[in-house]
Amino acid sequence: AYDPAISPDGNYIAYAVGDRPCEIVIRDLGSGSKVTVVSAFLIFNLHWSPDGSTLLYSAFYGQSSGSSGVYAIPRLGGDARRILPLPWCFMTWSNDASRIAYIRVDEQAGTEIHTLDIETGIETSIPLEGDVGEMSYVHWSPADDVILFQSDYPNRQAFWAIRSDGSGQRIVLEREHTETGRIYYPRWSHDGSAIYYIESTLRGRYLYDLMKARIDERTGTIEGEPRILMKDLRIEPGGLGIFFSISADGKRLVYPDGTTSENLWLVNVEGEGADARTSARQLTHTTAMKSRARISPDGTRAVFAMGDEAAKNIYTVPLSTEDDASTQPKQITYMEALNDFPAWSPDGSEIAFI
């Protein structure tokens, strides 16, 4: 399950499930009941209308299909209506549900923010001033006519705000772009008095915190220091998906909680050819990432690398079937580095690694 979006009244969650093909599921948080409303080859970027009656989403049906685009569908399902032929775009509803704003990449004009009237289909480009970088993640304020969007530059990031007529353009929050920290996915609070966003920091591995920053009413920029609402979320920013979603009253939050794990298995083969039979047994039982397993020359142990994006170390594990402490992985390097590609010496007495 991915791209969760909570309805404005906080009673329903829409999310996508599956991996090519995908479906949109809407779950009633009160009763727990759920209904599948639409399916496509790839679905992402779900957004509720402010009144909760309609769901906006992007659907991709393949390179040769002319059906890909942005669609709107009633909350309980029914006929989906394509409103844009561009599936790969960031988008947001206006607070009166009459328009959407989206980021459009044009080969000649470059990256622009457009608004689209849902009923008439009339598109309008919002005039921008100066260098706004590579734009992404737009969000229309529920409280007034101000659109928030993210910009990425070679050495910094910024959250901009602008009215739909192009006036009032300003930087709300700016950060230097470093390898140890970035900001993503700005979202207005329900009353426009603050913004929420995700901040990544390198703490042994990349961790993601949900931040809240107050807006100064006079300047329209950040007031004081942002504060952490939730630490160490297992969110992987990137792409066009939904990182978190907040109900219209600001009291309920939904977000994806993703875990990735790898484990080593030993496969035994008995017999040959058509008579061969295989059996598999799990050797490790942890969530850490593992790679490059190699069996020792005498067939009694395996060596492998284990860790995360920031550090890996070399471990060995016995291939014995005994279920006791001796079968647990044994760490043989202790370094704050990416140790990988272990290889046994011919006699099994040494291990080389990078």
N, C-alpha and C positions, 0 to 999 in steps of 0.2 A: 504494500500500500504506500502511496506517495502523493504529494501535492495536496494536502488536506486544506480545506477552506470551511470555516465555520459560518453558518448563516447569521445575518445581522441580529436576529432575536436570540441567538445562542442555543437554539433547540435542535439544529441539524448540522451534520458534517457531510460535506461532499469530498470524495477523494477518488483517485484513480488506482486501479489494481491491474495486475497482469503485466506481461512483457511481450508485446507484439504478437497477438492483438491485446488491446487494453479495454477496460470498461470504466465507466463512472458509476460509483455506488453512492447513494445518499442514505445516511443512517440517522434514524430518530434517536436522539440521546436520552429521551424519556423512556421509551418502550424498548429500545434496542433493536427494533425492526429495521430492515434495510431493503432498498429497492435498487435494481440496476436500471439506469435510464438510457444509456447509449453505449455503443462499442465502436472502436476504430482500430486501425493498425497501431497508431501511437496517439496517446492523449496526454495533455499536460496543461498547466497554466489555468487553473480553475478559479473563477471569481463570481461571487454572488452579487446580484443587483442589490442596491440599498434597501429595497422593499422585500427582498428575499423571495421574489416570485420567479426569478429567472437565473439561470446559471450560464456564465460565459466560459468557453473553453477553446483550446486549440486542438485540432485534430489533423493528423497526417495519414494519408492513405497510400503513400508510395510516390516515387518520382514521376511515374507515368500517369498518375491519376490527376484529374482536374477537379477533384472534390476536396482537396486539402484546404484548410483555412481556419478562420475563427468563427465559431458557432454560438448561438444562443438557444437554450432549450428550457422549457418550463420545469419547475422544481420537481414535479411528480412524473416527468417524462412526457413524451409526445413527439411532435414533429420538431426537429432541430432546424434552425434557419441559419444559413451561412451569411455572415455580415461582412466578412473580409476574406479575400483570397490569399492572405498571407498567414500561414500557420506559425512562422518563426518570428513572433514579435512580442514585446512586453506591452501590457495593456492594463487599463483600470477604468472603472465606472465613474461617471460624474455623480455628485451627491443627489441629484434629482433623477438619476437613471435615464436621462434623455440622450446622453452622449457617452462615448468612451474616448479616452485618450490612449494613443499608442505610439511607440517609437518605430519609425519606418526608415529603412536603409535604402537610399536611392543612389544609383551609380553616378548620376550627374550632380544631384543636389547634396549628396552626403547623408548623414544621419539627421533626421528631423523628428519633432513631435507633432503628430496630427491629432485632430479631434474628428470624430465621426458621429453625425446625427443618426441615431438608431432607426428612426422612422423614415426620414427622407433619403438617407444614404449620402448626404452632402459632407464632403471632407474639407477640413480647414487646417492649414499649416500654422503652427504657433511660431511667430518670429522670435529668434534668439539672438542675443548680442554676444560678441566675443567668442573665445575658444571655450566650448563646453565639453571638450574631450569626447570619449566614447560613451554614449549614453546607454542606460539600461534601467530596469526596475522603476516604473512610474507608479504613483499613488495619488489619487485625487482626494483632497481633504474632505471628510464627511461634514465639516463645519462651514466651509466656504469655498470660493472658486480659486483654490490654489493647488497647483500640481507639484508634487515632489518627485525628483528623479535623481538617479545616481550617475556620476561621471567618473571615468577612469582616465588618468593621464600617465605618462611614462614614470613619473616619480611621485605622484600624489593621487588622492581620491577626494571627491567632494560630493555633498548632497546639495542640490540646487532646488529652489522653489520659484515658481512663476505662475502668473494668472493665465487663464486660457486665452486672453486677448494679447498676451505677450508682455504685459506690464508687470512691474514689481519683481523683475528677475533679480535673484540674490543667492549667495552661497549661505546655506544654513549651517553646515558643518564641514570641516576640511581636515584631512589627515595626510601625513606623509605616507607614501607607499613603501613598506619595508617587507623583507622576507619573513619577518616574525610577527607581523600584524597587519590586518586589513579590515575594512568595514564593508558591509553588504546590506542590501534589501531594506531601504528606509521605508517606514510606514508611519502615517499620522496617527495620533491618538484620536479617540472618538470625538473630542471637542476641539481638536486642533491646537491644544496647548502644549503638546510634546510630540516627539517622534520616537519610535522604536526602531532598532536596527540590530544586526548581528555583527559582532566584532570577533575576529580570530586572533589568537595569540599562540605563540610557540612555547609550550610548557612541557618539554620532553617530546610531545607530539602536538599537532595542531588541535586546539580546543576552541569551541565556539560559545560565546556568551551572549545572552539576550540583554541589550542595553536600552535604557530610557533616558532621554535628554529633554529638559524643559526648554520651551521657546520663549524668549523675551518678547512681550507684546509690542514694545516700542520699536525694536530693531528687526524682529523677525528672525533672529539668529539664536544660537544656543546660549542659555543662561546658566552659568555655573558649570560644574563638572557632571558629565553623564554618570549614571549609576548602573550597577549590574543588577538585573532582576532575577536572572537564572544563569547559573554557571555550568560549564562543561556539557552543553547540549551536543548530542551526537547527530549533528547536522552537517551536511557536506555542501556548502555553497557552490554554485556553478549552474550553468544552463539557464533554463527559463522557468524553473519550477517554483513551488511555494515553500518558503522556509518556515513561516508561521502565519497564523491568521487570528484576528481578535474580533470578538463580537461587538456589535454597535454600542453597547453600554460600557465597553471597556473592562468587563468583569470575567470573561472567559477567553482562554487562549488554547489554540490547538497547534501542535507542531509534530513533525515526524521524528521518531526516535530510532535511528538506524544503527545496527550492529553488523560488523563483518568479522567472520572468524574463518580460520583454516586449520585443519588437522591432518596428521599423517595417518595413512592406513597401509597395512601390509596385506598384499594379495598372495595367496599360496595357490599354486597350480599343480594339480595331480592328473596324471595321464597325459596322453599326447593326441594331437589331431582332433578328430571328431569326438573322441572319448574324453577329452580334457575337461576337467571340472575345476572351478575356482571357488575360493572362499576368501572373504576379506575380514580383517580385524583392525579396529581403531587403535593406534599407538599413542596418540596424544589427545588430551581433553582440555585444551585451553582456548581462549578466544583470540590470542595473539596471532599475527601473521607469520607464516612459515614458508620457507622456500629451499630449493636446491638440496633435497634429501639424497643421500648417497649411502648405499649399504657397504659395510666393511668387507674386506677381502675374505674374512673367515665366515661371513654371513651371520654374525651374532649381534651386531649393532648397526644403527643408522646414525649419520651425522646430518645436521641441518642448521639453517639460520632461523632465528625467531626474534621478533620485535615489532617495531612500527616504523613510521616514516622517518623518525628522528634517530633511532638507534636500533641496531640488531646485534645479537651475540650468537656465538656458536654453541650448539648443544648436541649431546648424543643421547640416544634412547636404545635400550636393549630390545631385541626382537623376541625375547622369551615370552612364553604364554603364561608365566606365573603372574598372579594378580596380587602383587605386594609392592612395597616401597621401592624395591630394586628395579621395577619397570618404569619408574618416573624419569622424565628427561633430566639429564645432568648438565648444568651450565659449565662450559670450559673456557670461555672468554668473558672478561668483565671490563668492557671498554665503552665509552660514550661515543660510539662510531657506528657506521653501517658496515658491520662485518658480514661477509657473504661469500658465496661460491666455495664452500668447503670441499676438500678432496682428500681421500685417504692415501697414505703412502702404501707402496706395494705390500709391506709386511704388516700394515695396520697399526704401527706403533706411533705414527705421527699424522697430524692433519694440517694441511696447508689451506689458507683462506686469503681472501682479499679484504 
